Amino acid sequence: MTEHNNIEILLVEDREEDIDLTLKALKKDNFASKIKVLKDGEKALEYIFATGEYSGRDVYDLPKLIILDLKLPKVDGLEVLRKIKFDDRTKLVPVVILTSSNEESDISESYELGADGYIVKPMRFDNFVKAVADIGNYWMLAHKPLGCK
Amino acid sequence: MNKNHVPVQSSIGFKLLRAIFGLYLIITAIITSVHIAVEYERAKDEVKKALAFNNTVMGQTLSHQVWHLDLEALDHTLSGIIQMPYVVGVSVHSPEGTILARTGVVSVKEKDNYLYRQSNVKNGIDEVSYSNNLFWHSFELVDTNYSVSEPIGLVYMYSSPSVIAVKVQNVFIPIIGFALIKVFALGVIFLYFGRRILSRPLEKMVTFIRELPLINKQNDDHYSKDENELEILETALFSMSERLKETLIELRKHHNHLEDMVQERTKELEISNRYLEEAVKEIETFSYSISHDLKAPLRAISGYSGMLLEYYSGSLDEEGNRFLSVINDNAVQMSELIEDILQYSRMVRRPLEKGEVHIKKLTEGVILELEGEYKDREIEINVKEMPNCNGDSVMIKQVLMNLVSNAIKYTGNKEKANIEVGSKQIDKETVYYVKDNGVGFDLKYSDKLFGLFQRLHSKKEFEGTGVGLAIVERLILKHDGKIWADAKVNEGATFYFTL
């Protein structure tokens, strides 16, 4: 199915509960009306680069923000990040890593690949909401994207 | 008899001296003999000359007497001649061969005989002996008037070796005497100097050699009686070289054995190392995945209970809300525990990397990082001058972080918090300390202080899982240092450590 709508936020996350929480948090402050959820790395790449299942898409129909988990089935989060940031067509889309991993290696690797932010998923719901709100606040509202349509 | 002495006869010194002495004797003997022979001949010559002299002296008289056939006068003359030195006999013969007159010892040619008979007429008795050792000088008598050209007679003047012997005696004796003296002197010299210059040093050398430990002790008792010092030396050196060869071979064997052992040990160590490395890697992956897989459901528990509180608190009464809070709190607590365990194991696994550590700078950095913890409070942190130390800066930073954050945490109940970080010298050792004026603790429980998850205060009073000090202790121990604490309840605590 071809989608012409401008998706605002792409959320790539495999755990249902975490999806639930994140969506609730995003909707709370109403940062975006159009949120696309994908549950593994392969689908994410297909969507972003308009291949496979999503070949009908326009590649330049980019989301305003990608929230990316690291531990994904099929294709790993870091690999998705690398592909997005290394492609001229997609590298300007802000990608924020939202993961449970607090490991030095993951943090440094993410920034090396060009992540625009790295948030460790807080435990408490209220903290979680705050963290997501901060992300939303900044990337959707406060910051000026390059070349808005 | 001292085993170490070489019997005199075998000694090379003795042999040398003996050889020289012997040669000298022989040479002296030969020379003396030659000298004597020469002297003898000389004497003989002199005698002959003397006899010949008589010729001129007595010639005329004798020819006159023979011419006149004056036998009596002839006899008288002969008895006069015989008085002359060296003459033992005179005989006057006619040209045909008959004896006209004779005195003393003369030799008479026997008919058809080559022997010359010695004949001595004494008191009318003719003593005859056979000997060839007479020698004579003969001359012809000639007519004094030279009227007849042929000889008229033959005179034989005899002399014997005994005459010469007498003559030579005077020369011989000094010659032989001197020769003997020379030989004797040399003998004495050899005896004295030989001993000093040869024998004693040789003796010392032999003693030394025989007491060397390197000589094969088995041959000790079989010193050949005939060995001279040089042969002893040769045997000793040979024996030594044999021993050295043996030792070298053994050394090489040992060396090879050691090398083999070293190789074995190295292989064993490599295997152990590999196991350890694998084990460490396994733990790492294990703890990494554990943390992720455990935290996810916890996040769900906490999140959903949180959402309930957020969106459905109205539908629940106070107690219901409290239940939800409890669920939430416990989920959070568990996740914190997991994080702490992870951190503890990570810290403990890390290998020590030693370098120079600027503790003061490190402390100041830590305080900056912890700023968030005490933003809203009245707090004074005093960092004193501290000497640098040798250690792993990452670990030391963690130690300071934990201690300072503890200090900040446990002074939370005081209006003004005073924290001091410094060092002092105790028994020539540098002791660092972190001091606070917080809630302190009862020294009674000080041995529980550093236990993993051990806490001396409840969660309600102060948050924390009790892993901070356990980590600190492990890190200090890794530096072979010591850590201890002093405190008074409600007055504060001081943590001391050395590296």
Interface residues (C-beta under 8 A of the other chain):
Chain A: R15 E17 D18 D20 L21 K24 K71 S100 S101 N102 E103 K121 M123 R124 F125 D126 F128 V129
Chain B: Y288 S291 H292 K295 A296 L298 R299 A300 S302 G303 Y304 S305 G306 M307 L309 E310 N328 A331 V332 S335 E336 E339
